């Protein structure tokens, strides 16, 4: 590439350009997953839509591979690309709440924590994930599930409109009224169709919740998983509970007598008063043995959203696999427990996130997210701070997934997929919607400029 082209790009950007050799290059290119090391040629730090248009046109005209970085919280490292251009949206972090309309316009560089902070001041929230450092853009475009999903649906079910820069550099708004086909594709189809520069979300009245973790010795996990499986369909939708098979970390605030021990977690969040939350959970907890600890309490919603942030800082070694899960027979529970007993590190885990209730009240063809009849979204994650453990956590994750996948559905939440799982896996994830997504890709990005993602190729 000619020096003149880079000089002109730098002069055209309000937010600035980072190149190889710049003092801040190595820090700027770091990814959430420390297992992945990519060396982009250029990183455009965009501050507005004009910067994004400039960067897209530059990448297309110079035939550079292009990656999109919002919050950068991506397991397979798809927020960067070797020898290409990173369109970095992390400076576009404004949130404007309209408390009367109960909506929020959110910049694409925002984290979930940014959104929670802004909306909580008005006693409102948008359903999202469980770690506040997660980028709202990547989370939304692949679906978005969390504590409020049983009551209010996925994040995409609360998306009203999106502003998008397309592959040809044009700017459009997508909603049910404008560019409805693009709006359909954005709700679950990932970053395949353009760069979303802002989102408008519907908000819900959520302020103080009754929430926190409950932990049992993993020797009770079979009983807990069975009771949880049977309880969840009858539970009030105000109650979100994900189940985890994990290890007590050998550090505060965990009781030192349990450090390094494997345990079964119920992470609970009741959207309502403590008294009602206790009543809602009694049919489950009254059938279970006494826990090692029960740290549930009344707290602001952003507090439960950020509860795990300190456990998973940027730069750890990650390898994860996911599945959609419809049923959890005893034989599947046995397979889970056999694999969970082999965790290679204290941070490695399996989580089952509920995606029933309101999620099921949206048809499988109404959004690109196809799997509307699953009960859980599962993730298995091998995690460790030590780069020398990268191989061990990867092998454990793959072995665990291979053991339980026969009990699960064919696809997975795209945000829980690595980039080595193949087209067949992606087609299983989108099911009957895949052909329509490929047609939308052909219409909006026929040359597949936006391909550093869980890529849907343009229809032939």
N, C-alpha and C positions, 0 to 999 in steps of 0.2 A: 504494500500500500504506500502511496506517495505521501511524503511528509506534509505536502500542501493540503491534502485531504484532512489529515488529523488536525492541522493548524486551523483550518476552516471550521471543523466540527467544534473544537475547543472555543473558538470565538462565537459560535452560534448558540452555545448552551449557557443559560443563566446559572445553572447549578454546578457546572464544572465537569472536567474530564480527568480521570485518573488513568495513567499509562504505565507500562512497565518501565522501571527505573525511577518512578516518582517515589518520594520518601514515604508516602502513605500507601503505596501499592500493596505490600504484603499484608498489612492490617486490613485493608479494604476488601481483599479477595478471600478472607477467611470465611469458612462456611460453618453452619450450625453443626453439621456432622464432621467431626475431626478426622474421620476415616477417609474423607474425600479431599483431594488437593488439586484444584484446577487453576490454570494460569490464563485468564482472559487477556486479550490484546488491549482492550479498552474497557473502561467502566464509566458510563455516562450517568452522572448524579443529577437526576431530573428534579426540578422544583415545580414544574407546571406542565400543562398539556402541550404547550409549544415545544418544550424540551423533549417530550416523549415523541412527538411527531418528527422532530429533527433527528432523533436517534434511530427511529424506525426507518426513515428514508435513507439514512446513512448506511445502515446495515444492509438493507435491500440493494441499494445502488452499488455497494462495494462487495456484495456477495459474501458477507461475513455471517457466520452463525451467530444467532442472537438468543440470549437468555434473559428472562424477566425476574427481577428480584423485588419482592415486596418486603415481608418481614424476614425472609431468608430461612425460615424454620422448616426446611425441607429435608427429609431423610436421605433421598438419593442424590442430593446436591444439585438439583435442577435449577437452582438460582444462579448458576454460573456455567461457563462454557470455555473450554480450552481454545485459545487462538481466535476468539470471537469478541463480540460486544455484549456487555452486560448493561441492560437498561435498569438502573437502580432507582426504585421508587421510594426508598426509605425516608427521603426528606419530605414527601408529600403526605403529611400526617395530620391534617386538619380534620376536626369533627365538628359539625354544626347540628345541634339538636333543636328540633321544633317540638316543644312540649305539648302544644295544642293539637297538632296533627299526629303526635306520637311517631315521629320519623327522625332519622338522623342521616345526614350526608357525610360520608366517611372517605377520606383520602386513601389511596391504594397502598401507601406506605405505613398505614397504621397497624399497630399490634392490637390484639384482642384487649390488652390492658388499657390502651388508649381509648378504645370505644367504651369499655366498662367505666372508666373514670369519668368520661364526659356524660354518659347517660345516667349514671347513678345519682348525680346531683339533682336529677328530676324524678328519681324513683322509678326509672325505666331501664330496660335491658333488651338486647337482641340475643336470641339463642346462639351460642357459639361453643368453642371447645373447652378444655379444662386447664390449659396453661396460658397465662396471660401474655407471654412473650411470643406466642404464635402470631404470624402475620394474618390479618383479617382477609387479605385478598386471596391467598392460596387456600386458606381454610374454606372460604365461601365458594370459590369456583369449583371445588371438588365435592361440595355438599355441606359440610359443617354439622357436627353433632356434639352434644354436651349435656349438662345437667337439666336444661330446660326443654330438651327435644321431645320428651313424652307429652308435654303439655302444649308446646308452641311450635313443634316441628323442627325441621332442619334450618340451618342458616339460609339456604337458598329459598326455603318456603316463606321467608320473611324479607326477601329481596324485592324491591319495588321497581328499581331501574338501575342502569349502569351506563356510565359514559365510557366509550371505547375508542381507541385508536386502532384502525385496521391495518392490514399488511400493506395497502397502497398509500398509507399515510393520511387517509381521510379520517374524520372524526364523526362518530354517530352516537346517538342515545338509544339504548335498547330497553324496552319495557313491553308490557302486554299490548300497548297501543302503538308503539313505534318499533319497527324492526323486530317484530314478535318472534320470528324464527331464530334470530340471533339471541334474543332474550331466553328462549327455550334452551338453546345450546349452552349458553353461559352457566345455566343452573345445573351444574354437575359435570360439564364437559371439560373443565380445567382451563388452562391458558392457551388452548388450541386456536382460538378464533380472533384474538386481538389482545391488546393491552388495556385492561380496565383501569381507568385513572381515578374514578370515584364510584361509590356505591350509595344507593339510598335504601335504608332498611326500615321496616316496620318495627316499632318498639312495643314492649309489653310492660305492664306494671309489676316490677320486681324490685324489691328494696332490701329488706332484711330476710334472711333465710335461716333455717335450722339445719346445720350441715356439719360434716366432719367425718373422719375415718374411724372404723371399728375393726379391730384386728384380733384374729384367733390363731392359735397354733395350727399349722398346716395339717396336722393329724386329723383335724375335724373338717377338712376342706370338702371331702366327699358329701358329708351331710349338709354343709353350708351350701354347696353348689346345687344340690337337689332341692333344698328348701327355697333357695333363691329362684331357681328355675320355675318352680310351681307357684311361687308367690307373685312374681312380677306381672303376669297378665291381669291379675285381680287388684293390683296396687293402684291407689289414686295417681292420676297423671301428674299431680303436683310433686310427686316423689320420684326423683331420679337417683338410681343406685347403680354404680358400676362395680363389678367384681374383679378382683385382682389376685393372682398368685405371685408372691413377691418374697423379698428377704428384708428383715429389719436392718436398716443401715447401722453400722457401728459408729454412731455419733449422736450427739444431742439433736433434737429433743427426745429421742427414743429412749425408753427405759434400758439401762445398760445390762440388766439381767437377760434381755432378749436380743442383744446385738448379735447379728450374723445368723439368726434363726429364720427359717422359712415360715411364712404365715399366709393366711387367707384374709383378704381385705374386702370389706364392703365400704365403699366411699359413697356417702349419702348426702343428698341435698333436697330438703323439703321446702318448697316455695310457699311459706306461710308460717303461722305462729308455732312455737315450740310445742305447745300442748297438742295441737292438731298433728304435728309431725310425729310425736311419740305415739299417738293413737294409730296413725297410719302404719307405723313400723312394728307395732306390738304383735300382730299376727305372725310376723317373721321372727323377730328377736325372741319371742317367748318360746319358740320351738328349738332354739339353739343353745349350746353350752355357754357358760360365762366366757366373755372375751378376755384377752390379755389387757386390752384397754379400749375404752370408748371415749373418743375425744369430740363427740358431737356437741355443738353449742350454737347459740344464736349469734349471727355475724352478718355484716354487710355482704351483699352478693359479690362484690369485687374481691373480698377476702378469700372466699372459697375458690374463686377463679384463679387466684395467684398462689394458692397454698403449696403447689408443687414446683414453683419456679426455681427455688434454690436447689432442688435435687437434680435438675437437668439443665445445667448451664451450657452455654455455647462451647463447642470444641471437644465434646465427648466422642468416643467411638460408638457408632450406632449401626446396627443392621436390623431391619424389621421386616416382617411379613404380616399380612392381614387376610381376613376372610369375612364374608357375611355368613352369619349363623342363624338358621331358622329354628332348629330344635337342639336340645342338649341331652341326649339319652345317656343312661348310666355308663354305657360302653365308651362314649366320648369323654365323660368325666374321668373315667379310669385312665384314658390315654393322656389327658391333660395332667393328671397327678403324677403319672410316670415320668413325663418330660419335665414338669416343674421341679421335681426332686433332683434334677441335674443342672440347675442354673449355674452358669460359669462365673457369675459375679453378683455382688449384692444389689446392683441396680437393674439387672435383667428381670424381665417381667412378662406376664400375660394379663391383658385386660379384656373384659367383655363389657362393651358400652351398649345400653339399651337403645333401640331405634324403633320402638313400637308406638302405640298411642297416636298422637297427632301425625306422626310420620306416615302411618298407614292410611290416613284419610286423604292423601294425595295419590292420584292414579299414577301407575308406572310410566305412562306416556305423557304426563303433564309437564314433566321436567326431564332433562337429560339423565338425572339420577334415576336409574331403572329399578333398583332393588327395594321396592316398597313393601315387600312381604317378609323381610328378615325380622328377627327378634333382636339380634345383637350385631354390632360391628366389633370384630375381634382384632386385636393387635398382639403380636409376639415380638418383643424387642430385646435384643442382646445389646447391653450397654456397659461401657467401662471407660474410665478416664485414661487408662494405660494403652498406648498404641500397640504394645506387644500382645494385648489380649484381643486384637481385632479378629484374628483368625478363629479364636475359641468362641467368641460371641456370635460370629457369623455361622459357624458350624452348628452351634446349639440351636439357633433360631431356625435354620433350615430343617434340622432333624425334628424339632418340635412341630413345625408347620406340616411336614410330611406325615407325621403321626396322626394329626387331628384333621387334616384337610378332607379325608374321605367322609367325615361326618358333616361337612359344611357345604355351603352353596359354592358355585363355580367362581364367582367374582369377589372383589374386595373394595373397600373404600379406597379410592385412588390415592389419598394422602397416606395410606398405610402400605403402599407398594414401592418396591425398589425399581430400578431401571433395567433389571436383568430378568424380568418375568415373562416377556414375550407378548406378541400380538394376540395369541389365543386367550391369554389371561385377561387382556384388556377387553376383548370382545365378549368374554363371559361376564365381565363387570357391567357392561352396558346392555347386554342382551339384545332385545328387540329394538332398542334405540340406536344401536351402533350404526346401522345403515343410514339412518337419518342424520346422525352426527357426521358421517363421512361425506354426505351430500352437502351439509352446512359448511364443512371444511373446504370443499371444492368451491363453494360460492364465495366464502369470505377470505380464504387463504389458499388459493389453488397451487401456489408454488411451495407451500409448507414452510414459510419463513418461520412460523412459530412452531418449532419442532423439538426444542429442548424442554420436554415435558412428558407426561404419559401420552405419547403421541398418537393421535387419530389421523391416519393418512387420508388425503383427499380421495373421494370416490373416483374410480377410473372413468 
